[in-house]
Amino acid sequence: MAIMNFGGVEEQVATREEFPLEKAREVLKDEVIAIIGYGVQGPGQSLNLKDNGFNVIVGQRKESKTWDKAIADGWVPGETLFEIEEACQRATIIQYLLSDAAQIAVWPTIKKYLTPGKALYFSHGFAITYKERTGIIPPADVDVILCAPKGSGTSLRRMFLQGRGLNSSYAVFQDATGRALERTIALGIGIGSGYLFETTFKREVYSDLTGERGTLMGAIQGLLLAQYETLRENGHTPSEAFNETVEELTQSLMPLFAENGMDWMYANCSTTAQRGALDWMGPFHDATKPVFQKLYAEVACGNEAQRSIDTNSKPDYRAGLDAELKALHDSEMWRTGAVVRKLRPENN
């Protein structure tokens, strides 16, 4: 572990330098890692672990689309791909990567195989933090650990294949074996993390739910749409509105501030753009801060978690979700985006 200074605040982190892949393999050399769930995080984490030389199997329901996807990704039925119960029985570490709603439904099955000394691994603090709502209460004689990549499983896999790493948080909720921390860090290195920063299950889920609903997904769509609509209402064409709202942000400016920070991005824009950005960031901050404060309060009191549980547990949940996503896909802004993406030079 290393102590790093982040903006004047010291935090504990783990990097590949002091915890190299060879050390991670040594820590987990006698472990069988079962990936339960092959949806969002399962493919990326399992394939990265396999490519890094760990003993990995996948547990998934037979005759499902995700079972077929696992086979297409190279997992072999009866060798590295099993029904959920058999995978859990074989495992010493169970990576519980089903959706939050599915974790609640499958928990009675998983719990039967949590024998003393095993580890139960999460990539989200939801199930444990809201255990009174989820009913997921692990036995006292297993390690309960977390490694949460700060991005989708798709991004985790893509960056791994590019020789890069996606940063992850880590936490130990329960250390029954005395090895929980080293197991956690080894798994974090194994799945392809850039570096690992310390958190708790509660802090992870509070920040994650706030971020997803905020700047990562919910707020960004709301802001983009508001600007796009304003431009369209004032006579700008769809192409012009989309390029000024989305294309320039994602293709030009985001790479700049990802590389060296917002101040560096500002310094590499015109003086007119700099002046306007500095003048208007205050009003946008003041307008949105109350929304973020309300959002965080809803997460902290459990209301947001309960909404997710209630909605995602409905029998017609998937149909309703598909309808909402279709409406987003069919909106003028994103139909315009599809055309703009086709016109990028790399696609011609």
Secondary structure, 3 states (H helix, E strand, C coil): CEEEEECCEEEEEEECCCCCHHHHHHHCCCCCEEEECCCCCHHHHHHHHHHCCCCEEEECCCCCHHHHHHHHCCCCECCCEECHHHHHHHCCEEEECCCHHHHHHHHHHHHCCCCCCCEEEECCCHHHHCHHHHCCCCCCCCEEEEEEECCCHHHHHHHHHCCCCEEEEEEEEECCCCCHHHHHHHHHHHCCEEEEEECCHHHHHHHHHHHHHCCCCHHHHHHHHHHHHHHHHCCCCHHHHHHHHHHHHHHHHHHHHHHHCHHHHHHCCCHHHHHHHHHHHHHHHHHHHHHHHHHHHHHHCCHHHHHHHHHHCCCCHHHHHHHHHHHHHCCHHHHHHHHHHHCCHHHC
